[in-house]
Amino acid sequence: MCSHSQRVLPKRIILVRHGESQGNLQPTAYDTIPDPKIQLTPEGIAQARHAGHRIRHVIAGEGSTNWRVYFYVSPYARTRSTLREIGRSFSRKRVIGVREECRIREQDFGNFQVQERMNVIKETRQRFGRFFYRFPEGESAADVFDRVSSFLESLWRDVDMNRLNHDPSDDLNLIIVSHGLASRVFLMKWFKWTVEQFELLNNFENGEFRVIQLGSGGEYSLAVHHTDEELLEWGLSPDMVADQKRRASASKGDWNDPCSWYLDAFFDHLPDSDDDNVDKHDETDSLSECS
């Protein structure tokens, strides 16, 4: 196994949501068609093909000639079809592999989704909270987070052990073709966002993608490729955007140093020095002894 210092990190990890599906166009499709078998619409096929063109432009647009891609894809029909259309933008020599990955599938909403019942359930989810609400006979976003976290651990083992058969002289680009929620919890896990921060995020549009790119200091960031305006539009708070901009140039592992806002999300007040704490503890101890 390669050591941490020897491994060649992916230059980019690109998260792609599938193109428009029959279910996106007409939710009653779920009444009779199992979610994994929902197909793309003609518009969804066009969106996926366009996404492929745009992704290739992101990868090759800097003038680099030494680059390769590796795909992970959800097993659902609409994601596999999206992958096929994206693949039209890449020659065989550019694709070093593809793997179907069940852990990045859509959130389970139950087997068949009767639309009238689902409308009531989704209204309840809005009141309860999107992250922890578990669909009857299905999953919560927290459940999806757990399996996506497991996938992310496997992804890093693939990189560490070079299971992708990647030539270190080439830029490696990992493209993950998945679903809106799975992609959002992937970002949540990757950037250590809180549940409250997750709740701010907007869903990906059909055929839309996010580029997590390696910055100059060795950290990954959305801000290397995407603009502040895009990040704000996707629901990131100004503090989250500032963090992404720090990551774009931060040295590996030091991103937390300047982020007092992150600590402030968990503590009402932290004293500036140990002396402040000592004074308060001494005062408390003295009162205890006198009681």
C-alpha positions, 0 to 999 in steps of 0.5 A: 500500500502506498504511503500518504506522502506517495499517493497521487491525489485526484486533481478533481472530483466531479459530482453529477446529477442525472438528467431529467427523468420520467419522474421529474417530468411526471411524479405519478410515474412512481405510482407504477414504475419502481424508482430504480427503473425510471428512465431519462426523458429526451430532454434528460438525454440532451442534458446528460450529453451537454454535461459531458461536453461541459465536463470535458471542457473543465478537464481539458480546458486548461491545455492539459494533455495528460489526463484521464477519467474514472467513473463511479455510477449509481445503479439506477437506470437514469444514472446509467443512461446519464453516464452513457451520454456523458461518455460520448465526450471521452475517447476510450484512451481517456477512460481508465475505468468505471464502477457501479456503486450501490452506495451512491444510489437515490434516497429510498422513498419506499417501494412504489410512491403513490403520489397523493401519499407522498405529497403529505409525507413531503409536507411533513418532512418540511416541518420535521427537517430534511436531514433526519426525517425518515420516509416510511419504509425508506430512508432519511438523509442521515441514512444516505449520509452513512452509506455515502460516508462508507463509499468515500472511505472506499474511494480513498482506499482505491486511490491509496492502493491504486486500484484505479490503475492510474498512471501518476504522470496523468491528472486523475479526474473522478466523475461520480454520476449520482442523484441530488441528495446523495451528491449533497451529503457527499459534499457535507461529508467531504467538507465536514458541514453541519446538519444546519449547513446541509439544510441550507443547500439547494438541490442540483438541477438535472444534468448539473455538476459540482467540481471539487478541485485540488487547490495550490496548497493541497486542500480541495475546494469548490472555489477553485473552479466555481465563482462566489456567485455560484456558491451562494446560489447553491445555498452556501452561506457567506461563511461557507463560501469564505471557507471554500476560498481559504481551502483553495490556497490553504496548506493541507490540514490547516484549514481549521486554524482561521475558522473561528466561525466553525467553533462559534457554531458549537460554543456560545463563548470560548475564553481567549486564554487559559487564565480566563478559565482559571479565574472562573474555575477558582471562583466556582471551587471557592463557592463550593468549599464555602457551601 
